[in-house]
Amino acid sequence: MPWFDLPLEQLRDYRTDTAEPPELDAWWRRRLDEARAGAREPALTRYQAAMYAPVEVYDTEFSGAGGDRIRAWYLRPAGADAARTVVKFIGYGGGRGLPAEHALLPALGYAVFVMDSRGQGGRWSTGATADQGPGAGPENSTVMTRGIGRPEDYYFTRLLTDAVRAVETGRELTGAAKVAVTGTSQGGGLALAAAALVPELVSVCHSDVPFLCDIQRAITLAPEAPYTEVPEFLAHQVDLVPAALDTLRYVDCALLARRITAQCLLSAGLMDMICPPSTVFAAYNEITAGKDIAVHPFTGHDVPTAHVERQLRHLREFLG
């Protein structure tokens, strides 16, 4: 894996040249208001109580975009103060998996709300949530171009809306005033988006090698999927090019990041062929809140194990 993107000294100053859509805040406010209007109470079912004790695990459903029921895991330390809450998002192609995959933070005293990714969960970890339609379920899917002709119909509009509703639901379940959000790759992009769209509810944002940042650059630069799904599609659907590029602006976390007020810790791998480092820095450089970034010169689309302890220290400092 070569250093194929900008040198680090240029990454520090790099800014996206994608223009923000007019009235982006009002547009997102309508999407979120529609989702809240169709929401029902979350449903929790205790899961494998004996196996996971002393952690309490709940198989959970909550209402996301369009009122669709989204699956999640809710893990909390039994008998502990669960007000310290982390909402976790999953990378592209994966789903919520099993509770054992999310046990570290509950062991350290945090409640964790793990959102399933609608219409994914069929590739590297299991999911349980359909995108849309009766009888649908998790898929080994490629969703980058699903509904791309119109921002209101776009798959990632629904997924970002789900992420906001996950923050609101996690906060409701634990009684926390504010929560932390965290994720890697697609999960890192969702963490940035949630922190931007409901900044009043998020105090800490951990975003590792985030996807969905500076998307118009990413689709011309990244040599590996999933960004490559878009140019492969538009190479043939040439009449859709203007509409598709416009749609991508509405879910671009480099544009949304300007709204973040949380304390942020990001990471970038300078050999990342999936989420090129310039796209990560495009989002990072737009954040005006307290922030730090871990730069790993010889890492691709991955996060070194040592970074976990850096995140834990950051979480202790800013979430409690």
C-alpha positions as CSV (number, residue, x, y, z in Angstrom):
1,M,0.0,0.0,0.0
2,P,1.7,3.2,-1.1
3,W,1.3,6.8,0.1
4,F,-1.0,7.7,-2.8
5,D,-2.7,10.8,-1.4
6,L,-1.5,14.3,-0.4
7,P,1.5,14.6,1.9
8,L,0.8,15.1,5.5
9,E,1.8,18.8,5.6
10,Q,-0.8,19.5,2.8
11,L,-3.4,17.3,4.5
12,R,-3.2,19.5,7.6
13,D,-4.6,22.4,5.5
14,Y,-6.7,20.6,2.9
15,R,-10.3,21.8,2.6
16,T,-13.1,20.4,0.5
17,D,-14.2,22.4,-2.6
18,T,-17.7,20.9,-2.6
19,A,-20.3,23.6,-2.1
20,E,-22.8,23.1,0.6
21,P,-26.4,22.8,-0.6
22,P,-28.6,25.9,0.1
23,E,-30.7,25.6,3.2
24,L,-29.0,22.3,4.3
25,D,-30.1,22.8,7.9
26,A,-33.7,23.3,7.0
27,W,-33.7,20.3,4.7
28,W,-32.3,18.1,7.4
29,R,-34.7,19.5,10.0
30,R,-37.6,18.4,7.8
31,R,-36.2,14.9,7.4
32,L,-35.7,14.5,11.2
33,D,-39.1,16.0,12.0
34,E,-40.7,13.5,9.7
35,A,-38.9,10.6,11.4
36,R,-39.8,11.8,14.9
37,A,-43.5,12.3,13.9
38,G,-43.7,8.6,12.8
39,A,-41.8,7.2,15.8
40,R,-43.1,4.6,18.2
41,E,-41.8,3.7,21.7
42,P,-38.6,1.5,21.7
43,A,-39.2,-2.2,22.5
44,L,-36.7,-4.0,24.7
45,T,-36.4,-7.7,25.3
46,R,-33.8,-9.1,27.7
47,Y,-31.2,-11.2,26.0
48,Q,-29.3,-14.2,27.4
49,A,-29.4,-12.9,31.0
50,A,-27.4,-15.7,32.5
51,M,-24.7,-15.7,29.8
52,Y,-23.9,-11.9,29.9
53,A,-24.3,-11.2,33.6
54,P,-23.3,-8.9,35.2
55,V,-24.0,-6.9,32.0
56,E,-27.6,-6.5,31.1
57,V,-28.2,-7.0,27.3
58,Y,-31.5,-6.0,25.5
59,D,-32.5,-6.9,22.0
60,T,-34.0,-3.5,21.0
61,E,-36.1,-2.0,18.3
62,F,-36.6,1.7,17.7
63,S,-38.1,3.9,15.1
64,G,-35.8,5.3,12.4
65,A,-36.4,7.1,9.1
66,G,-39.9,6.8,7.8
67,G,-41.0,5.2,11.1
68,D,-39.1,2.0,10.0
69,R,-38.2,-0.3,12.9
70,I,-34.4,-0.5,13.4
71,R,-32.8,-3.2,15.5
72,A,-30.1,-2.4,18.1
73,W,-28.3,-3.9,21.1
74,Y,-28.6,-2.0,24.3
75,L,-25.9,-3.1,26.9
76,R,-25.6,-1.7,30.3
77,P,-23.7,-2.5,33.5
78,A,-26.1,-4.1,35.9
79,G,-26.7,-1.9,39.0
80,A,-24.3,0.8,37.7
81,D,-24.9,4.4,36.7
82,A,-25.9,4.0,33.1
83,A,-26.0,7.8,32.4
84,R,-22.6,7.5,30.7
85,T,-23.8,6.5,27.3
86,V,-22.0,5.6,24.1
87,V,-24.0,5.2,20.8
88,K,-22.1,2.9,18.4
89,F,-22.3,2.7,14.6
90,I,-21.1,-0.1,12.3
91,G,-18.9,-0.1,9.2
92,Y,-20.1,-0.7,5.6
93,G,-21.6,-4.1,4.9
94,G,-21.8,-5.1,8.5
95,G,-24.6,-5.2,11.1
96,R,-24.9,-5.1,14.8
97,G,-23.4,-8.5,15.2
98,L,-23.6,-10.2,18.6
99,P,-23.5,-8.5,22.1
100,A,-20.1,-10.1,22.8
101,E,-18.6,-7.9,20.1
102,H,-19.5,-4.8,22.1
103,A,-18.7,-5.9,25.7
104,L,-15.6,-3.7,26.4
105,L,-17.3,-0.4,27.2
106,P,-20.1,-2.0,29.4
107,A,-17.3,-3.8,31.3
108,L,-15.8,-0.3,32.0
109,G,-19.1,1.2,33.3
110,Y,-20.6,2.6,30.1
111,A,-24.0,1.9,28.6
112,V,-23.7,1.2,24.9
113,F,-26.4,1.5,22.3
114,V,-25.4,-0.3,19.0
115,M,-27.4,0.6,16.0
116,D,-27.9,-2.0,13.2
117,S,-27.4,-0.7,9.7
118,R,-30.6,-1.1,7.7
119,G,-30.3,-3.4,4.6
120,Q,-26.7,-4.4,5.4
121,G,-25.3,-7.0,7.8
122,G,-24.7,-9.7,5.2
123,R,-21.0,-9.4,4.6
124,W,-18.6,-9.3,7.6
125,S,-20.9,-9.1,10.6
126,T,-24.6,-10.1,11.0
127,G,-27.5,-7.7,10.8
128,A,-31.2,-8.0,11.4
129,T,-32.8,-4.9,9.9
130,A,-34.4,-4.4,6.4
131,D,-34.0,-1.3,4.4
132,Q,-37.6,-0.9,3.2
133,G,-40.5,-3.1,2.2
134,P,-42.4,-6.0,3.8
135,G,-40.5,-9.3,3.9
136,A,-37.1,-7.6,3.4
137,G,-34.3,-8.3,5.7
138,P,-30.5,-7.9,6.1
139,E,-28.5,-8.1,2.8
140,N,-25.1,-8.6,1.4
141,S,-25.7,-5.3,-0.4
142,T,-24.1,-2.5,-2.2
143,V,-26.1,0.6,-1.4
144,M,-24.0,3.5,-2.5
145,T,-26.3,4.2,-5.5
146,R,-29.6,3.2,-4.0
147,G,-31.9,6.2,-4.6
148,I,-29.0,8.4,-5.6
149,G,-31.1,10.4,-8.1
150,R,-32.8,12.4,-5.4
151,P,-31.6,13.3,-1.9
152,E,-35.0,12.6,-0.3
153,D,-34.9,9.0,-1.7
154,Y,-31.2,8.3,-1.1
155,Y,-30.2,5.3,1.1
156,F,-27.8,7.3,3.2
157,T,-30.4,9.9,3.9
158,R,-32.3,7.2,5.7
159,L,-29.2,5.8,7.4
160,L,-28.1,9.2,8.7
161,T,-31.7,9.8,10.0
162,D,-31.5,6.4,11.7
163,A,-28.3,7.5,13.4
164,V,-29.9,10.6,14.8
165,R,-32.8,8.6,16.1
166,A,-30.4,6.1,17.7
167,V,-28.8,9.0,19.6
168,E,-32.2,10.2,20.7
169,T,-33.3,6.7,21.7
170,G,-30.0,5.9,23.6
171,R,-30.3,9.1,25.5
172,E,-34.0,8.4,26.3
173,L,-33.2,4.9,27.6
174,T,-30.4,5.9,29.9
175,G,-31.5,9.4,31.0
176,A,-28.2,10.9,29.9
177,A,-28.1,14.6,29.2
178,K,-25.6,14.0,26.4
179,V,-24.0,10.9,24.8
180,A,-20.8,9.9,23.0
181,V,-20.9,8.6,19.5
182,T,-18.4,6.3,18.0
183,G,-17.7,4.2,14.9
184,T,-15.2,3.1,12.3
185,S,-15.4,3.7,8.5
186,Q,-19.2,4.0,7.7
187,G,-19.7,4.0,11.5
188,G,-17.2,6.9,11.8
189,G,-19.2,8.9,9.2
190,L,-22.4,8.2,11.0
191,A,-20.8,9.4,14.3
192,L,-19.8,12.7,12.6
193,A,-23.3,13.0,11.1
194,A,-25.1,12.4,14.3
195,A,-22.8,14.8,16.2
196,A,-23.5,17.5,13.5
197,L,-27.3,17.0,13.2
198,V,-28.1,16.9,16.9
199,P,-25.1,18.8,18.4
200,E,-27.0,19.6,21.6
201,L,-27.2,15.9,22.4
202,V,-23.6,14.8,21.7
203,S,-20.6,15.7,23.9
204,V,-18.0,13.3,22.5
205,C,-17.4,12.1,18.9
206,H,-15.0,9.3,18.1
207,S,-14.7,8.8,14.3
208,D,-12.1,6.3,13.0
209,V,-11.1,6.4,9.3
210,P,-14.5,7.9,8.5
211,F,-16.5,7.1,5.3
212,L,-18.9,9.6,3.6
213,C,-16.4,12.6,3.8
214,D,-15.6,14.8,0.9
215,I,-17.5,12.3,-1.2
216,Q,-17.1,14.0,-4.6
217,R,-13.3,13.8,-4.2
218,A,-13.5,10.3,-2.8
219,I,-15.3,8.8,-5.7
220,T,-12.6,10.0,-8.1
221,L,-9.7,9.0,-5.9
222,A,-10.4,5.8,-3.8
223,P,-9.2,2.8,-5.8
224,E,-11.2,0.3,-3.6
225,A,-14.9,-0.2,-2.8
226,P,-17.3,1.0,-1.7
227,Y,-16.7,4.5,-3.2
228,T,-16.0,2.8,-6.5
229,E,-19.7,1.8,-6.7
230,V,-20.6,5.4,-7.7
231,P,-18.3,5.9,-10.7
232,E,-19.0,2.4,-11.9
233,F,-22.7,3.3,-11.9
234,L,-22.4,6.8,-13.4
235,A,-20.1,5.6,-16.1
236,H,-23.2,4.1,-17.7
237,Q,-26.0,6.2,-16.2
238,V,-24.6,9.4,-17.6
239,D,-27.8,11.4,-17.5
240,L,-27.9,10.9,-13.7
241,V,-24.5,12.5,-13.1
242,P,-25.6,16.0,-12.1
243,A,-28.4,14.7,-9.9
244,A,-26.2,12.1,-8.2
245,L,-23.5,14.6,-7.4
246,D,-26.0,17.0,-6.0
247,T,-27.5,14.2,-3.8
248,L,-24.1,13.3,-2.3
249,R,-23.7,16.8,-1.0
250,Y,-26.6,16.3,1.5
251,V,-24.9,13.4,3.3
252,D,-21.3,14.6,3.0
253,C,-19.8,14.7,6.5
254,A,-17.2,17.2,5.5
255,L,-20.0,19.7,5.0
256,L,-22.0,18.6,8.0
257,A,-19.0,18.6,10.3
258,R,-19.1,22.4,10.5
259,R,-22.0,22.0,12.9
260,I,-20.3,19.7,15.5
261,T,-19.8,21.1,19.0
262,A,-18.6,17.8,20.7
263,Q,-15.1,17.0,21.7
264,C,-13.7,15.0,18.7
265,L,-11.1,12.4,18.3
266,L,-10.6,11.1,14.7
267,S,-8.1,8.8,13.1
268,A,-6.6,8.5,9.6
269,G,-4.4,6.0,7.9
270,L,-2.0,7.5,5.3
271,M,-2.2,4.2,3.3
272,D,-6.0,4.0,3.4
273,M,-7.2,2.9,-0.1
274,I,-10.9,2.8,1.0
275,C,-11.3,6.2,2.8
276,P,-8.3,8.3,1.5
277,P,-6.7,10.4,4.1
278,S,-7.5,13.7,2.4
279,T,-11.2,12.9,2.7
280,V,-10.8,12.3,6.4
281,F,-8.9,15.6,6.8
282,A,-11.6,17.3,4.8
283,A,-14.0,16.6,7.6
284,Y,-11.5,17.1,10.4
285,N,-10.5,20.5,9.1
286,E,-14.1,21.8,9.1
287,I,-14.6,21.0,12.8
288,T,-14.4,24.1,14.9
289,A,-14.9,22.4,18.3
290,G,-12.2,20.8,20.4
291,K,-10.5,18.1,18.3
292,D,-7.6,15.8,17.8
293,I,-6.6,13.4,15.1
294,A,-4.4,10.3,15.3
295,V,-2.4,9.9,12.1
296,H,-1.0,6.5,11.4
297,P,1.6,6.6,8.5
298,F,1.8,2.9,7.8
299,T,-1.8,2.0,8.4
300,G,-4.5,1.3,5.7
301,H,-8.2,1.1,6.4
302,D,-7.7,-0.1,9.9
303,V,-7.2,1.2,13.5
304,P,-4.2,0.1,15.5
305,T,-5.1,-1.6,18.8
306,A,-3.1,1.1,20.7
307,H,-5.7,3.6,19.5
308,V,-8.3,2.0,21.7
309,E,-6.6,3.2,24.9
310,R,-6.3,6.7,23.5
311,Q,-10.0,6.7,22.9
312,L,-10.7,5.4,26.4
313,R,-8.7,8.2,28.0
314,H,-10.5,10.7,25.8
315,L,-13.8,9.3,26.8
316,R,-13.0,9.4,30.5
317,E,-11.9,13.0,30.2
318,F,-14.9,14.4,28.3
319,L,-17.8,12.0,29.1
320,G,-16.9,11.1,32.7
